């Protein structure tokens, strides 16, 4: 039986009436996205048509999922909320704190020992508040959710941007910060601006070397890293139905890389097959009864331009494999053009490491297709030229692929099999030689390839591809190799060609596992003690942020004016800093250390206006805080792109930054700033970014009449005594303004 089957049945029972009423108020047929959203309204009653990209709406998600790095802060906040138990089904997944170095068993053992304090905290707090706990080694949150919790037509939120992976099973699944998760677990409504709608029509069928990953790699090239911001992407068409469920998950997973709120597919036979193969026939039976409501109305897909704000069409018959990168996941290059582009741009052609797996591509189908290529190495007399690693997505997948001989096939080509965890994908990779910072190329089947993300080396050129293409490029050791057309020289000096990959959507003998890694919470957790050592360097109980003082903000120092891409990785790095995710003061020592200061082109070196010296960003900000001086951060386009980590909002708040002013925000980060009582502002005129000078002291005027839709004014007090005024916009609604006034959304919850 599936987890929470009663909750799923209750959700489905409301669906028909809610959708019928929504059709009346909207006055037209509905997309799948609209059906799910209207069926999850907080008040349960569709009485008005909401404006896309305009109206803020309260929702009632079905469940919450948290990974261990973000769960620490989310649950530290929840402990302040005064609730005895979570209001909706919730889970914690220990997947982010395991460093990949040697191999699974060794790495997992080290992680369990090093992170014992954090794991003990997470397991005890989960036990106390009724939260399901997935042990270290159980798997990556998104793969585990797909295997156990996702269901067609549902809505969930998760404290990780790749929560969107569950769209592969027909959910509206959205990444959020821990404060949002805290609200929902406390039984409060969750607020989201009603999303725009992008439709992607898929025709034809994948063949040969092309995989589902290539669909989203191509879409990323079309929409760029911010083209999906504020929108839900809905995939449909005969090509969509021909994809496996896990292939759909891969596409939805990387929707985070185009800034999409989430992505989703309509319920179909591939989802039914996956549900039944993962021991959830009861969910499949229910979904079959409501099948008409688990996809868009027929009229929508007949004439999609009438119902979507943008429509993209992709023919899978002619789709070519893509390799995206380096340094950004939307620089899309067809495999046939890669050698030319690499040569032209000076990208290193020698592939040093190929890495497959992660939450994006670690399904049975992915691994089986990559294994079919690994088997050809010996059969064709080849030798793998690059290092090769595999990161299984869950213990269910790992155990099954071991049973079916795939791990043996990988070992025979010299591959390492890492733990069922995020590992290299999020920078938890102890890569030998990375500290030398040598220019080199790696290829992986992950989702993100921001500079220095995987191994900490800013000179590692990381490219994103499917597991099949990653494996082929690792075998060849050559970024310019095109397996569709090129041959390789084997150990006998013969020219041989790799056969296209083959694999199974689902295991013929079914999935198998001895210990999936789940620990159910106590039925009554009232007697469970959650202890946080006050001297700990890993965990720290939270103190409430101070309320707004009721005046305009005067005399703010410019902390940094960031140039170009500034993701949450730049604002709050992962890798070795993950160990401090439960200790706000300690992790604040990584504040903006990856951002480039436009005034000197350097990272982690800004002018301290108190002494005129150039110092690290956190040190400078702590100096301002010690003097009771507020500050402001200025950024470029799509500021806060990437991970959902709310530490990127909590750290500046904790250290005394009062406002973040940018050309544009990524959705999750803007919300996180608002939740923590920060001012998230955008230039009314983007060219005003150029007016900000290094020694500026800045006033924010108009806060005493802070109101929805009303711009604020910034006064730039330049070092030469001159003043300039610029207008800045915001997207705060009335409720969010109250968060600002109270000092944080959590302060209102406790009030």
Helices and strands as residue ranges (DSSP letters): H 5-26, H 32-38, E 56-59, E 63-67, H 68-78, E 89-93, H 104-114, H 116-129, E 132-134, H 141-148, E 155-158, G 161-169, E 172-175, H 178-185, E 190-193, E 196-203, H 212-223, E 231-236, H 238-241, H 245-253, G 254-258, E 262-265, H 269-277, H 281-289, G 291-293, H 298-302, G 304-306, E 310-315, E 322-325, E 332-334, G 335-337, H 338-345, E 351-357, H 364-379, E 387-391, H 395-403, H 406-411, E 416-418, G 423-426, G 434-436, E 440-444, E 460-464, H 467-476, E 488-489, E 495-496, E 518-519, E 553-561, H 568-571, G 575-580, H 584-587, G 588-590, E 606-607, E 614-615, H 617-626, E 631-634, H 647-655, E 657-662, H 667-675, E 679-683, G 686-691, E 697-701, G 703-705, E 712-717, E 723-729, H 734-742, H 745-750
